[in-house]
Amino acid sequence: MKLVLQRVQRATVRIDEQVVGAIQTGLLIFVGAEAGDDEATAQRLAAKVAKLRIFADEAGKMNRNITQAQGAILSVSQFTLLADLHHGNRPSFQAAGDPQAAHQVYTAFNEALVAQGLSVATGQFGADMQVELVNDGPATFLLNDRESAQ
């Protein structure tokens, strides 16, 4: 799995002009499920996200996790995170999981976040979505399960 985590003051996802998910302070997480990812991958990354100390404390240091910051999560599926841009001018998506399997991993990730005690709003898997955010910091982090396992 590949995740892009953006610390936000607020974020909203719309489909056909209708808000389907919105949060105030917290994390907007773009989620890309790779071929071979499974429920264990989703649970491992959800636990990591819950523990990340990327929110400021009273001294302005990144020392609080999302629970301590009283934040929420907006989780949005994004298979384009898996694009390979190294060859030619058109992205290759061979690393992306089968859509049905990727949907299951995305759902498992969101359920694992909720099991961590987090408030989670979502987009809609596979939909054409418009995402608006106010990045806080800006602070953007990349989390790639395949790289962290090495």
N, C-alpha and C positions, 0 to 999 in steps of 0.2 A: 504494500500500500504506500501511496505517496499522499502526504497531507501538506497543504499550505495553510498555516494558521496566521490569521491577521487579528491583532488586538484591536478592538473597535470601541468607539463610543456609542455607535448604533449601526445596525445593518438590517436590510430588508431584501427579501426575494419576492419577485412578482412573476406571475404567469398570466398572459393576456390581460395586463393591467390590474389584476387582482392580487393583493398581498396574500401569500401562502405561508410566509414565515417572517418573523421580525424579532429582533432583540435590542436591548439597550446595551449597557456595558458588558463586554465579554469577548468571545472569540467567534469570528467567522472562519469556518474550516471548510476548505475545498478538499474533497475526498476523491482520490483516484484508486480504484481497485484493480490490481494487476492479476494476470493469470497466475494461478497457484495460491492466491490469498484465500484464507478461510476464516472461520469464526474465531479460531485461536489468535490469528493475526489481528482481527478487529478488537478483540478483548485486550490484547497486549498494548495496542496503540491507544485505546481508550483509557487504560490505566495510566499510561505515560502522559497523555494530555491532561488528565485530572491532577497530576502531581507537578506539572511544569510550573516553575516559579518565574513567571514572566509578567507579573503585575507589580506595580510600584507599591512600596510600603511608605510609611510616614516620611522617611528620609529620601524618597525618590528612587530607591534601589529596587531592581527587579528581585523581589524577595517573597512575593505572595503567589499562591496558586489561584485558580479561578474561583474556587469555593471561598477562600479568604477574601477575595476581591468582590464577592457577591455578584459574580458575573454569570451570564448564560451563554449558550452556544447556538449558533446558526450553522447547521451542517448542510452543505450543498455538494451533490455528486458532480464530478467534473472529470470525464475520461480524458480530456485533452492534456491533463497533467502527465499522461503516459506517452505523449507524443515523442517520437525519435526524430530529431531535426538534423542529424549528422550527415545524412546522405540526400542529395538532391534538394529540391525546393518545396516539396510537398511532404507534410508530416506523415510518418508511418505510425500506426496504432497497434502494431503486432503485440506489444507488451500488455495491452488492455485485456482485462478478463472478458470472458463470454458475458454478454449483457445480463443473462439470467443469474449467473454465478456472481457477477459484480453487484447486482441488485441485492442479493442475499448478504454479501459481505458488507455493503453499505448499511443495510438494515441492522445487521448484527453490531456494527460499529456504533450506530445511534442507540441501540438498546443497551450496549455496554456502557456508554456514557451515562445514560439514565440510571443504570445499576450503580454507577459511581456516585450517585446522588446529585447529578447535574441537571439543570433545566435545559432542554434541547428543543429547538425549533428546526424545521427542515424545509428544504426545497422539495421538488418532486423528481424522482429518478427518471432520467431520460427526457425530461421536458426542456423546451426552449425557455430559459429563465432570464430575467433581468435582475441583476444584483446591484444594490446600492449600499455603500458603506462610508463611514467616516473612520478612517484608520487612526488609531490612537498611538501617537509617537512620532512618526509612523513606526510600528513594530510588526514585522512580518517574519515568520519562521518556517523553515522547511523541515519536514520529518519524513524520512524514507525508511521504511522498515527493512528493506533489503540492505541498505548501507549500514544501519545501526547494528545489524546482526553480524557484521563482519568484524 
